Amino acid sequence: EPVVLDLDRLANRWSAQGAGQVERTPYLLRLRLPEPDGIALAVFPDGRALVTGTEEPAVARRIYASFLGDS
């Protein structure tokens, strides 16, 4: 089934949790994590995400699940 994320709500949640540096654009939501250094998560309204700063698929999946698992 199609997924539609409320990026504004998600941005507010991440900011309130102090998850990292949150940046909202008209097209995506980006979270730059303080730890581990250099990792960022870009999320699109349809649930797609890009995890940058790691080459390990398991790390990327864990970050996605941690920040989007209950969205």
Contacts in CASP RR format, 6 or more apart in sequence:
PFRMAT RR
TARGET T0000
AUTHOR 0000-0000-0000
METHOD contacts of the structure
MODEL  1
EPVVLDLDRLANRWSAQGAGQVERTPYLLRLRLPEPDGIALAVFPDGRAL
VTGTEEPAVARRIYASFLGDS
2 46 0 8 1.000
3 46 0 8 1.000
3 47 0 8 1.000
4 45 0 8 1.000
4 46 0 8 1.000
5 43 0 8 1.000
5 44 0 8 1.000
5 45 0 8 1.000
5 46 0 8 1.000
5 47 0 8 1.000
5 68 0 8 1.000
5 71 0 8 1.000
7 24 0 8 1.000
7 28 0 8 1.000
7 29 0 8 1.000
7 43 0 8 1.000
7 45 0 8 1.000
8 24 0 8 1.000
10 29 0 8 1.000
10 43 0 8 1.000
10 68 0 8 1.000
10 71 0 8 1.000
11 22 0 8 1.000
11 24 0 8 1.000
11 29 0 8 1.000
14 20 0 8 1.000
14 22 0 8 1.000
14 31 0 8 1.000
14 67 0 8 1.000
15 22 0 8 1.000
19 31 0 8 1.000
19 33 0 8 1.000
19 67 0 8 1.000
20 31 0 8 1.000
20 32 0 8 1.000
20 33 0 8 1.000
20 34 0 8 1.000
21 31 0 8 1.000
21 32 0 8 1.000
21 34 0 8 1.000
22 29 0 8 1.000
22 30 0 8 1.000
22 31 0 8 1.000
23 29 0 8 1.000
23 30 0 8 1.000
23 31 0 8 1.000
23 32 0 8 1.000
24 30 0 8 1.000
27 44 0 8 1.000
28 42 0 8 1.000
28 43 0 8 1.000
28 44 0 8 1.000
28 45 0 8 1.000
29 42 0 8 1.000
29 43 0 8 1.000
30 40 0 8 1.000
30 41 0 8 1.000
30 42 0 8 1.000
30 43 0 8 1.000
31 40 0 8 1.000
31 41 0 8 1.000
31 43 0 8 1.000
31 67 0 8 1.000
32 38 0 8 1.000
32 39 0 8 1.000
32 40 0 8 1.000
33 39 0 8 1.000
33 40 0 8 1.000
33 41 0 8 1.000
33 63 0 8 1.000
36 54 0 8 1.000
38 52 0 8 1.000
38 53 0 8 1.000
39 51 0 8 1.000
39 52 0 8 1.000
39 53 0 8 1.000
39 54 0 8 1.000
39 59 0 8 1.000
39 63 0 8 1.000
40 51 0 8 1.000
40 52 0 8 1.000
40 53 0 8 1.000
41 49 0 8 1.000
41 50 0 8 1.000
41 51 0 8 1.000
41 63 0 8 1.000
41 64 0 8 1.000
41 67 0 8 1.000
42 49 0 8 1.000
42 50 0 8 1.000
42 52 0 8 1.000
43 49 0 8 1.000
43 67 0 8 1.000
43 68 0 8 1.000
47 68 0 8 1.000
49 64 0 8 1.000
49 68 0 8 1.000
51 59 0 8 1.000
51 60 0 8 1.000
51 63 0 8 1.000
51 64 0 8 1.000
54 60 0 8 1.000
54 63 0 8 1.000
END
